[in-house]
Every structure is written in C-alpha cells, then in structure tokens.
Amino acid sequence: MTTDTILLIGRATRNAQEVLETHADRLRRRTVADVAVATYESEPVRELRDQFERIEAETVYAVPMCAAHNHDTIDAVPAALSYLSGDVRYCEPIGQSPAVTEAIAQRATDLVAASADTSLVLVGFGSSSKPYHRQTADYHAARLRDRSGYGEVVTCYLLQNPTVECVRYNTTGSRSVAVPLFLTRSEATETRIPEALELDRGGIEYADPLGTHPRVTDAVHAEVEKQRTLAADGTAGDSFEAQLTETRRPVATDGEGTRR
C-alpha cells in the first residue's frame, strides 16, 4: 500500500479526462505521492465506487476539480469517498486560489490586452440556493480589480443574477473579454454562454475555460500542501470538507452501502 495518493475528481465533460490527466502528470513530477484521476457522468456514488475501491493508500487527498462547490461536491462525492480504504482528506475545490486569479488574467490578456477602456467579464455557473459560485467569482473579481489594468471587472452567471444575457448592457468599456470560470469544456461553455453573450454581434472576445493552465496545477498542489499542514496541526477535522466526509454516506434505499 502506498503512503499518499492525490485523487483528482471531476465530472466527465467534453475534455475532462484530458485536462485532469494533464494536471495529474504535472503533479507526479513534483510530488512523491501517487496521483489518480476519477470521473463520473451523473451518479458519483454508483460510478465512482469501483474506482475508489481499487485505490490503495494510507492517506488520500481528494480534490474536487471544479471552480466551486456544487450539489455533487457537497453531497454525492463525499458519500462516494466512503469507499476509499485509507484516511480521506477532502480538499476544497481549486477555484478560489490566488493561482487561479493569475490563470484567469492570462486567459483574458491572451485575447485582449488590459486597458482602461476594456472590460473583463467573469462568467460563473451560479446557484439560486448556494453561495459558493458567487463567492468564487467575487473573490477573483476583487483581486483582478486591484491587480489588472482592465477598466472594470464584472461578474455574471448562468443561473442567477446578474445573468450572462445582460452583461453586454452592464459593461462600459469599448471592448470586453469574457472568461468562463469553468475548468473543462462543456455544453455550458461551448453553447449556452456564447449564445447568451451574443458573440456574433462582436465587441466581446470569449476565452477558453481554465483547462490545463499550469497555474491550475499549482492551485491543486497548494491545496494538498495546505491539507498536509492542517493535518500536522491537528486541525484538519475542523474544515467544512472534513465535516462533509463525516456526514455524507450512501443510503441503503438506493442499493448502496458503505463499509466505513
């Protein structure tokens, strides 16, 4: 049994496997831990159970590879983690990291140079009931207002206000560049957001998702190292994510069980 494994967990969107494997390869070159990738289509517990049962490690650092917590990462994914045999340390999603701010800035400047008459638009998924996507978007927007040369930095969302459909009328710059706060390509990034931005009208450039950007790998590595420090301090169990792994379990009525 290996000592440590870093486990990257993501939804199986269009290029998710490629993106996660790229980050995994980089992490293997900079850490002594094993690195594994696990993806699921729609049912994390059922789809991840067999993958997790094959992982043999004393400690598993489980990293949800998404910008912010969502229904899966606060419910079904932590329930699925009960099938891991080792000590599980559930990490925060990688979106709210200073390294990701730098990745966003580069995605934007690759298309439109920062200037006082250019607007930077951050497009998040959003949620009508949970604050996590808004918190992540607001975090990066505040940092980019201080650290970039864009005249304004605004946020918008697919599922909550301010909506992405209205962003064209909420910006004041002569040009805009929109960066989707998503890790991988999906129906949302490829279709829904471009249509809502009305890209065919011009005036707004649209960047790629965060994808395989090296600073995202740095964000993953930093989160794992933070969890190591918290464990050494004896405070790892105090985190929101640790509480999720303690309280979320597969339920017998769904035909799922747990050995932990």
C-alpha positions in Angstrom: 0.0 0.0 0.0 1.4 3.4 -1.0 1.6 6.2 1.6 -0.2 9.0 -0.1 -2.4 9.4 -3.2 -3.7 12.6 -4.7 -7.1 11.9 -6.2 -8.5 14.3 -8.8 -12.3 14.0 -9.1 -14.3 15.6 -11.9 -17.4 15.4 -13.9 -16.9 13.7 -17.3 -17.4 16.7 -19.5 -16.1 17.0 -23.1 -12.4 17.2 -22.4 -12.3 16.4 -18.6 -10.2 13.3 -18.9 -7.5 15.1 -20.9 -7.5 18.1 -18.5 -7.3 16.0 -15.4 -4.7 13.7 -16.8 -2.5 16.7 -17.7 -2.7 18.1 -14.2 -2.0 14.6 -12.8 1.1 14.2 -14.9 2.5 17.5 -13.7 1.7 16.6 -10.1 3.5 13.2 -10.5 6.7 15.1 -11.4 6.6 17.3 -8.3 5.4 15.1 -5.5 6.2 11.7 -4.1 2.6 10.8 -3.8 0.7 8.7 -6.3 -1.8 10.6 -8.4 -5.1 9.2 -9.6 -7.9 10.5 -11.8 -11.6 9.6 -11.4 -14.5 11.0 -13.4 -18.3 10.4 -13.4 -21.2 11.2 -15.7 -24.1 11.8 -13.4 -24.2 9.4 -10.4 -21.0 9.9 -8.3 -21.6 7.1 -5.7 -22.5 4.4 -8.3 -19.9 5.4 -10.8 -17.0 6.2 -8.5 -17.4 3.3 -6.1 -15.4 0.7 -8.1 -12.7 3.3 -9.0 -12.3 4.2 -5.3 -12.2 0.7 -4.1 -9.2 0.0 -6.3 -7.1 2.8 -4.7 -4.8 1.5 -2.0 -3.2 4.3 0.1 -2.8 5.2 3.7 -3.9 8.8 3.0 -5.9 10.0 0.1 -6.1 13.8 -0.7 -9.4 14.0 -2.7 -9.5 17.2 -4.8 -12.8 18.2 -6.5 -11.7 19.6 -9.8 -14.2 22.4 -10.2 -14.3 26.1 -9.6 -16.6 26.0 -6.6 -18.7 23.6 -4.5 -21.9 22.3 -6.1 -24.6 19.8 -5.3 -22.3 16.9 -6.2 -19.3 18.0 -4.2 -21.3 18.7 -1.0 -23.4 15.5 -1.2 -22.7 12.6 -3.6 -19.0 13.0 -4.0 -18.2 13.0 -0.2 -20.6 10.0 0.1 -18.6 8.1 -2.6 -15.4 8.9 -0.7 -16.5 6.4 2.0 -15.4 3.6 -0.4 -11.8 4.7 -0.1 -9.9 2.4 2.3 -7.4 5.0 3.5 -7.6 8.1 5.6 -9.5 10.6 3.4 -8.7 14.3 3.4 -11.3 16.0 1.3 -9.9 19.3 -0.2 -11.6 22.5 -1.2 -12.4 23.0 -4.9 -9.5 24.6 -6.7 -11.3 27.7 -7.9 -10.8 30.0 -5.0 -7.0 30.2 -5.2 -4.6 33.1 -6.0 -3.0 31.0 -8.6 -6.3 30.7 -10.5 -6.6 34.5 -10.5 -3.4 34.6 -12.5 -4.8 31.9 -14.9 -7.9 34.0 -15.4 -5.8 37.1 -16.1 -3.7 35.3 -18.7 -6.7 33.8 -20.4 -8.1 37.3 -20.8 -4.9 39.1 -21.9 -4.1 36.4 -24.4 -7.2 37.8 -26.3 -7.5 41.5 -25.3 -4.8 43.5 -23.6 -5.7 45.2 -20.4 -6.5 48.9 -20.7 -8.7 51.5 -19.1 -11.4 51.2 -21.8 -11.6 47.4 -21.8 -14.0 45.4 -19.6 -13.2 42.0 -18.1 -16.2 39.7 -17.6 -16.1 36.7 -15.3 -18.8 34.1 -16.2 -19.7 31.7 -13.4 -22.2 28.9 -13.2 -24.1 30.3 -10.2 -26.7 28.8 -8.0 -30.0 30.1 -6.7 -29.6 28.4 -3.3 -25.9 28.1 -2.6 -23.3 31.0 -2.3 -20.2 29.1 -3.5 -20.0 30.2 -7.2 -20.8 33.8 -6.3 -18.1 33.8 -3.6 -15.5 32.5 -6.0 -16.4 34.9 -8.8 -16.4 37.9 -6.3 -13.0 36.7 -4.9 -11.3 36.8 -8.3 -13.1 40.0 -9.4 -11.8 41.9 -6.4 -8.3 40.6 -6.9 -8.3 41.5 -10.6 -9.7 45.0 -10.0 -6.6 45.6 -7.8 -4.0 43.7 -9.9 -5.0 44.0 -13.6 -5.2 47.0 -15.9 -8.8 46.4 -17.0 -11.0 49.5 -16.6 -13.7 47.4 -15.0 -14.2 43.8 -13.9 -17.7 42.5 -13.7 -19.3 39.1 -12.8 -22.3 37.3 -14.3 -23.9 33.9 -14.0 -25.8 31.3 -15.9 -28.3 30.5 -13.1 -28.5 33.7 -11.0 -28.4 37.5 -11.3 -26.7 39.3 -12.8 -27.3 37.0 -15.7 -24.9 36.4 -18.6 -27.6 37.6 -21.0 -27.4 41.1 -19.5 -23.7 41.5 -19.3 -23.4 43.2 -22.7 -25.5 46.0 -21.3 -23.8 46.2 -17.9 -20.3 46.9 -19.2 -19.0 50.3 -20.1 -15.7 49.5 -21.9 -15.4 49.9 -25.7 -14.3 46.2 -25.8 -14.9 43.3 -23.5 -13.3 39.9 -22.9 -15.2 37.2 -21.1 -13.5 34.4 -19.2 -15.7 31.3 -18.1 -14.9 30.2 -14.6 -15.1 26.6 -15.6 -12.3 24.0 -15.6 -13.3 22.0 -18.6 -15.3 22.4 -21.8 -19.0 21.5 -21.5 -22.3 22.3 -23.1 -22.4 25.4 -20.9 -19.0 26.8 -22.1 -19.4 25.7 -25.7 -23.1 26.7 -26.3 -25.0 28.3 -23.6 -22.5 31.0 -22.6 -21.6 32.0 -26.2 -25.2 32.2 -27.2 -26.1 34.3 -24.1 -23.2 36.7 -24.8 -24.4 37.0 -28.4 -20.8 36.7 -29.6 -21.9 37.0 -33.3 -22.7 40.7 -32.6 -19.0 41.4 -32.0 -17.4 43.5 -29.3 -16.8 40.6 -26.8 -14.0 38.2 -27.1 -14.5 34.8 -25.4 -11.7 32.9 -23.7 -11.2 29.2 -23.1 -12.0 27.6 -19.8 -9.2 27.3 -17.3 -8.4 23.9 -18.6 -4.8 22.7 -18.5 -3.3 26.1 -17.4 -0.2 25.4 -15.3 -1.4 27.8 -12.6 -4.3 25.4 -12.0 -1.9 22.6 -11.3 -0.2 25.0 -8.8 -3.6 25.6 -7.2 -4.1 21.8 -6.7 -0.7 21.3 -5.3 -1.1 24.2 -2.9 -4.4 22.8 -1.6 -2.9 19.4 -1.0 0.0 21.0 0.9 -2.5 23.1 3.0 -4.2 19.9 3.9 -0.9 18.3 5.0 -0.2 21.3 7.2 -3.7 21.2 8.8 -3.3 17.5 9.5 0.1 18.2 11.1 -1.5 20.9 13.3 -4.4 18.6 14.2 -7.0 21.0 12.8 -7.9 19.2 9.5 -11.1 17.8 11.0 -12.4 21.4 11.6 -12.9 22.2 7.9 -16.2 22.2 6.0 -15.0 19.5 3.7 -14.0 17.2 6.6 -17.5 17.6 8.1 -18.9 16.5 4.7 -17.0 13.3 4.7 -18.2 12.6 8.2 -21.9 13.2 7.5 -22.5 12.1 3.9 -23.0 8.4 3.3 -24.6 6.2 0.6 -28.1 5.2 1.7 -29.4 1.6 1.7 -32.6 2.6 0.0 -30.5 3.5 -3.1 -29.0 0.0 -3.2 -25.7 1.4 -2.0 -23.8 0.6 1.2 -20.7 1.7 2.9 -18.0 -0.2 4.8 -16.7 2.8 6.7 
